[in-house]
Amino acid sequence: MPNKNDPKFTRSMLLHVFATPFRERGGDMQAVLARNCIPPHAMSDPLCLVEATSLYAALEDMAASINDSYFCGSVARDQALVGAPTLSAAATRADTLGTFLLHVIDEIGRQFDNVIYALQVTKNAAVFSIRRTRVLSQPTTQVDAVGISFYVSVLRNGLGPVFDPLRILVSAPSIEGVPPGLLPGQVLARSPSVALSITFPLDWLFAPFHLPWANANNRIHSPEGAPDAPETIEYFRELIRRNLSDHDFNLGSLAKVCGTNRRRLQRILAANATNFRAIQDQLRRSACVDLVIRSNLPLKEIGWKMGFRSEAAFARSYRRWTGQSASEHRRRLRSG
């Protein structure tokens, strides 16, 4: 049985971040799992332990399957806008970049054994680094891009106008998967000795640091709650929207992502006169109608992309939403 203290293993939650956008691009997640010897139940349990090499190979497989070498880096960049459950405590406790990074090191250290995070401070600069505890012989293009894209985006979002991409140096074993436009080419370098290294000015450590998703995490976990804050509900909506294609994503799944329990979420949603299914249905309606009207995708594919288990289920929902079938709606708008 996998042991948390064995650096050979890591948690499957990283796969969950990429599964929905991968499916939306037409990817077959079950085939990726099978090819890389990852058990299917890893997708229903974010805390499931899987071999790190298998997880990294799965990321490479996903990018190759949809012929997009920037896939994982782009998803990680977007994820930095909505937050990562593994860093929820760090985001809510930080008031400067320095305190944020120290909390990140502590939080990751308690959750993962296959990586070591560190912060080194010299007279002129600070270096945030990630080292893997096992030597890898396989390609790591996608996971390298994930680290660069996520943490650079977190720094940019948290520091605001203080962040200057020309004042940092970013190193990783590979940089080919970094999305174009994320950073100027001259600040990227290859370094096989470290999974990720970000060197930045010393004064940034003391700069005010705030991530937009920290407010939502604060309200979710605080005893008082402030559950009526609009940004809390918007945070939930964004997480649900990003998982529309996953027909297994439910209230329990959202609770796991947010690091809380079902009852707590239900209370917050009820205080805003809504519930998980109502938000999911509203978001699905908007996305489905938009795809029916604006795209040329077959209706069967739209239903599959939006998380419906069958064509019949999609057809019933579409008629309930619009009073007509999807094919009638598309034909009427285009003929008019």
C-alpha positions in Angstrom: 0.0 0.0 0.0 1.4 3.5 -0.8 2.8 5.3 2.1 2.6 9.1 2.5 6.2 9.1 3.7 7.5 7.4 0.6 8.8 10.2 -1.7 8.0 7.8 -4.6 4.3 8.8 -4.2 2.4 12.1 -4.4 -1.3 13.0 -4.1 -3.6 12.8 -7.1 -5.1 16.3 -6.6 -2.7 17.7 -9.2 -4.5 15.6 -11.8 -7.9 16.9 -10.8 -6.8 20.5 -11.8 -6.2 19.3 -15.4 -8.9 16.7 -15.9 -11.8 19.1 -16.7 -10.0 21.4 -19.2 -8.5 18.2 -20.8 -12.0 16.7 -21.2 -13.3 20.0 -22.6 -10.6 19.8 -25.3 -11.8 16.4 -26.3 -9.3 14.4 -24.2 -10.1 10.9 -22.9 -9.1 11.0 -19.2 -9.8 7.3 -18.6 -7.4 6.3 -21.4 -4.7 8.6 -19.9 -5.1 6.9 -16.5 -5.0 3.4 -18.0 -1.9 4.2 -20.1 0.0 5.5 -17.1 -1.1 2.9 -14.6 -3.1 5.3 -12.4 -6.1 3.7 -10.7 -9.5 5.1 -11.8 -10.5 6.0 -8.2 -7.7 8.6 -8.1 -10.1 10.9 -9.9 -12.7 10.6 -7.2 -10.3 11.1 -4.3 -7.9 14.1 -4.4 -5.9 12.6 -1.5 -5.3 9.3 -3.3 -1.5 8.5 -3.4 -0.1 7.7 -6.9 3.4 7.2 -8.1 4.9 10.6 -8.9 6.5 9.3 -12.1 3.1 8.1 -13.3 1.5 11.4 -12.6 4.2 13.4 -14.4 3.9 11.0 -17.4 0.1 11.5 -17.4 0.6 15.2 -17.7 2.9 14.7 -20.7 0.4 12.3 -22.2 -2.5 14.8 -21.8 -0.6 17.5 -23.6 0.5 15.2 -26.4 -3.1 13.8 -26.8 -4.5 17.2 -27.6 -1.4 18.4 -29.4 -0.8 21.4 -27.2 2.6 21.6 -25.6 1.4 24.6 -23.5 -1.6 22.9 -22.1 -0.5 22.2 -18.5 1.3 25.5 -18.2 -1.8 27.4 -19.4 -4.1 25.6 -17.0 -1.7 26.2 -14.1 -1.6 29.9 -15.0 -5.4 30.1 -14.9 -5.5 28.1 -11.6 -3.5 30.7 -9.9 -6.5 33.1 -10.4 -8.9 30.8 -8.5 -6.6 29.3 -5.9 -5.1 26.0 -4.9 -6.5 24.1 -1.9 -3.0 23.0 -1.0 -2.1 26.6 -0.3 -5.3 27.8 1.3 -3.8 28.5 4.7 -0.8 30.2 3.2 -3.0 32.5 1.2 -5.2 33.5 4.1 -2.5 34.1 6.7 -0.1 36.1 4.5 0.3 39.9 4.6 3.7 40.1 2.8 5.3 37.9 0.2 7.8 36.7 2.7 5.1 35.4 5.1 3.3 33.8 2.2 6.3 31.9 1.1 7.2 30.7 4.6 3.6 29.5 5.0 3.8 27.8 1.6 7.0 25.9 2.7 5.3 24.8 5.9 2.0 23.8 4.3 3.5 21.9 1.4 6.0 20.2 3.8 3.1 18.8 5.8 1.2 17.5 2.7 3.9 16.2 0.3 7.1 14.2 0.6 8.3 14.0 -3.0 9.3 17.7 -3.1 11.2 20.1 -0.8 10.4 23.8 -0.8 12.9 26.4 0.4 13.5 30.1 0.7 17.1 31.4 0.7 17.9 35.0 1.4 21.2 36.6 0.5 22.4 40.2 0.8 21.0 41.2 -2.6 18.3 38.7 -3.5 15.9 36.0 -2.3 15.5 32.6 -4.0 12.3 30.5 -3.7 13.1 26.9 -4.8 11.6 23.5 -5.2 13.7 20.3 -5.3 12.5 16.8 -6.1 13.5 14.1 -3.6 13.9 11.5 -6.4 16.0 11.7 -9.6 13.8 11.4 -12.6 14.9 10.0 -16.0 11.7 10.8 -17.8 10.7 14.1 -19.5 9.3 16.7 -17.1 8.3 19.4 -19.6 4.7 19.7 -18.5 5.2 19.5 -14.7 8.1 22.0 -15.1 5.7 24.4 -16.9 3.1 23.9 -14.2 5.6 25.0 -11.5 6.8 28.0 -13.4 3.4 29.2 -14.6 1.6 28.7 -11.3 4.1 30.4 -9.0 5.0 33.2 -11.4 1.3 33.9 -11.8 0.8 33.8 -8.0 3.6 36.3 -7.5 2.2 38.6 -10.1 -1.4 38.4 -8.7 -0.3 38.8 -5.1 2.2 41.6 -5.5 0.2 43.6 -8.0 2.1 46.6 -9.3 5.3 45.7 -7.4 5.8 42.7 -9.6 8.2 43.3 -12.5 9.0 40.4 -14.7 12.4 41.8 -15.7 13.6 41.7 -12.1 13.3 38.0 -11.7 15.2 34.9 -12.9 13.3 31.6 -13.3 15.1 28.3 -13.7 13.8 24.8 -14.2 14.9 21.6 -16.0 12.9 22.6 -19.0 11.1 25.7 -20.2 9.6 24.5 -23.5 6.1 24.1 -22.0 5.9 27.7 -20.6 3.0 29.5 -22.3 4.1 32.3 -24.6 3.8 35.8 -23.0 4.1 34.6 -19.4 7.6 35.9 -19.1 10.2 37.5 -21.2 12.6 34.9 -22.7 15.7 36.5 -21.2 14.5 35.7 -17.6 14.0 32.0 -18.3 16.9 29.5 -17.9 17.3 25.7 -17.9 18.8 24.1 -14.8 18.7 20.3 -14.2 19.7 20.6 -10.6 16.4 22.1 -9.3 12.7 21.6 -10.1 12.0 25.3 -9.9 14.0 28.4 -8.8 12.7 31.9 -8.7 15.2 34.6 -7.8 13.7 38.0 -7.0 14.7 41.3 -5.4 15.1 41.2 -1.6 12.7 44.1 -1.0 9.8 42.1 -2.5 9.8 39.9 0.6 8.4 42.9 2.6 6.0 44.0 0.0 2.2 43.7 0.7 0.9 40.5 -0.7 -2.8 39.6 -1.2 -4.4 36.9 -3.4 -8.0 37.5 -4.6 -9.0 34.0 -3.6 -7.8 34.4 0.0 -10.9 36.4 0.9 -13.1 33.5 -0.1 -11.0 31.0 1.8 -11.2 33.2 4.9 -15.0 33.3 4.8 -15.3 29.6 4.1 -13.2 28.6 7.1 -13.8 31.3 9.7 -16.4 30.5 12.5 -18.4 33.7 11.8 -18.2 33.0 8.1 -19.4 36.3 6.5 -21.1 33.8 4.1 -23.0 36.6 2.3 -19.9 38.1 0.8 -20.3 38.2 -3.0 -16.7 37.1 -3.7 -17.2 33.9 -1.7 -20.1 32.8 -3.9 -18.2 33.9 -7.0 -15.3 31.7 -5.9 -17.7 28.7 -5.6 -19.2 29.5 -9.0 -15.8 29.6 -10.7 -14.8 26.3 -9.2 -18.1 24.7 -10.3 -17.7 26.3 -13.8 -14.3 24.8 -14.2 -15.7 21.3 -13.5 -18.9 21.4 -15.6 -17.6 18.6 -17.8 -17.2 16.3 -14.9 -20.5 14.5 -14.2 -19.1 13.2 -10.9 -18.4 16.7 -9.6 -20.9 17.3 -6.7 -21.2 19.1 -3.4 -18.8 16.7 -1.8 -16.2 17.3 -4.5 -16.5 21.1 -4.1 -16.1 20.7 -0.3 -12.9 18.7 -0.8 -11.5 21.3 -3.2 -12.3 24.1 -0.7 -10.9 22.1 2.2 -14.1 22.1 4.2 -17.2 19.9 4.6 -20.5 19.5 2.9 -22.6 20.9 5.7 -20.5 24.1 5.9 -20.9 24.7 2.2 -24.6 24.0 2.3 -25.0 26.6 5.1 -23.1 29.3 3.2 -25.0 28.6 0.0 -28.4 28.6 1.8 -27.5 31.9 3.4 -27.4 33.3 -0.2 -30.7 31.6 -1.2 -29.0 29.1 -3.5 -27.5 25.6 -3.5 -24.9 23.6 -5.4 -27.3 22.1 -8.0 -28.9 25.5 -8.7 -25.5 27.1 -9.4 -24.3 24.1 -11.5 -27.6 24.1 -13.5 -27.4 27.8 -14.2 -23.8 27.6 -15.3 -24.5 24.6 -17.5 -27.5 26.3 -19.1 -25.4 29.3 -20.0 -22.5 27.2 -21.4 -24.8 24.8 -23.3 -26.9 27.5 -24.9 -23.8 29.4 -25.9 -22.2 26.3 -27.5 -25.5 25.4 -29.3 -25.8 28.9 -30.8 -22.2 29.9 -31.4 -20.4 26.6 -32.3 -20.7 24.0 -34.9 -20.1 21.1 -32.4 -22.5 18.2 -32.7 -25.2 18.3 -30.0 -24.0 14.9 -28.7 -20.5 16.3 -28.1 -21.9 19.4 -26.4 -23.8 17.3 -24.0 -20.7 15.2 -23.3 -18.5 18.2 -22.8 -20.9 19.7 -20.3 -21.0 16.6 -18.1 -24.3 14.9 -19.1 -24.3 11.2 -18.8 -26.4 10.6 -21.9 -27.9 12.4 -24.9 -31.4 12.0 -23.4 -30.3 13.8 -20.2 -28.9 16.7 -22.2 -32.1 16.9 -24.4 -34.4 16.9 -21.3 -32.4 19.7 -19.6 -32.2 21.8 -22.8 -35.9 21.7 -23.3 -36.5 22.6 -19.6 -34.2 25.6 -20.0 -35.4 27.0 -23.3 -38.8 25.3 -24.0 -37.4 23.8 -27.2 -34.9 21.2 -28.3 -31.3 22.1 -28.9 -31.6 21.3 -32.6 -34.7 23.5 -33.0 -33.0 26.3 -31.2 -29.9 26.2 -33.3 -32.0 25.9 -36.6 -34.4 28.7 -35.7 -31.6 31.2 -34.8 -29.5 30.4 -37.8 -32.4 30.5 -40.3 -33.6 33.8 -38.9 
